[in-house]
Amino acid sequence: IREAGGVGGRRPFFVSRVCGRRIMWRCKTHARIVTRSRIPSVETLAPHKGGSCLADVYKHAPAVATSVTACRRSTASAARAPANLPEQARVVVVGGGIIGCSVAYHLALQGWKDVVLLERNKLTSGTTWHAAGLVCTFGSLSETSTEFRKYTKNLYKRLEAETGLSTGFKACGFIELATEVDRLEEYRRVAAANRKFGVDVHEIGPHEIKELFPLCHTEDVLRGFYVPDDGRVNPVDAAMAIARGARIHGAQIFEDIPVTGVTRRDGRVTGVTTNQGPVAAEYVVNCTGMWARQFGALAGVTVPNQAAEHYYMITEDMPDVQSHWPIIEDPASHTYIRPERGGLLVGLFEPVAAAWNV
């Protein structure tokens, strides 16, 4: 297994040990140890750089690749569009990830029927397809942010009935670990606010955490904050369900139509140019994700957005792992862990990450 993260010798995150009975990962002096399960080997995927590591996922994670391919076949109608690109629309949404699909869906849902979404490749082919899929309402002191989180979770629950496509939502639960006194104080304050906002947060001890996630090392854990009905979603399935909902409500979605420029007049956007010709619009919505800064520059707008490398790894099957286990998030070690394909997915967030495409 190779080290993950950093450039020029800066590697604050790394997987430090894989042996017969444990897997350990560290960030500086912090560690979260998973014990009691033999791991034959570990696959480390390429850094997240848009769609550039798609081949690696197809090579290293055939189950994921098969799921994506099957989803594309079964939900092709979600992205099917009329043969001719319209010359004008009220709104042009640029980017066919889950955010772009959601913008098109909610505008159409509110009665904005003249909405066109343009995706340069295929829906979800940017960064959506390799998202972690965590759906968590815990964590914000903002009531507005918490209401957005609650709405999103309910949306993923109801979309299948509306569109006929499952989002893959699974209410497996979510646990935020507090391993330091300061974090414990902070999370108790957050939990109190979240309860006021209608989130079902429970403060639990190390023993209860161990019961819910038996492979979690809890000797240094002070408390955990558990939301039983938070969980995870399949990002590709969710985006495809939202896309179908957008079409049902009147939006048009076009794949393989790269936007090459933004037209302006008198300091205001008037549309976009594409490889299929121009599209005039009253509004252009930038939903290009990690490319938002570059796309904004086409309209003379500075978008303060910089993508950074992020690593995750997926283990092979581990007999002790159960798919119903909750998501574990350990901010002290900048780590999240959840079951994946019979093994574990471990996400690592670097405090000093390598910037992408500067």
Buried (B, 14 or more C-beta within 10 A) or exposed (E): BEEBBBEEEEBBBBBEEBEEEBBBBBBEEBBBBBEEBEBEEBBBBBBBBBBEBBEBBBEBBEEBBEBBEEBBEEBEEBBEBEEEBBEEBBBBBBBBBBBBBBBBBBBBBEEBBBBBBBBBBBBBBBBBBBBBBBBBBBBBEEEEEBBEBBEBBEBBBEBBEBBBBBBBBBBBBBBBBBBBEEBBEBBBEBBEBBEEBEBEBBBBEBEBBBEBBBBBBBEBBBBBBBBBBBBBBBBBBBBBBBBBBBBBBBBBBBBEBEBEEBBBEEEEBBBBBBEBEBBBBBBBBBBBBBBBBEBBEBBEEEBEBEBBBBBBBBBEEBEEBEEEBBBBBBBBBBBBBBBBBBBBBBBBBBEEBBEBEE
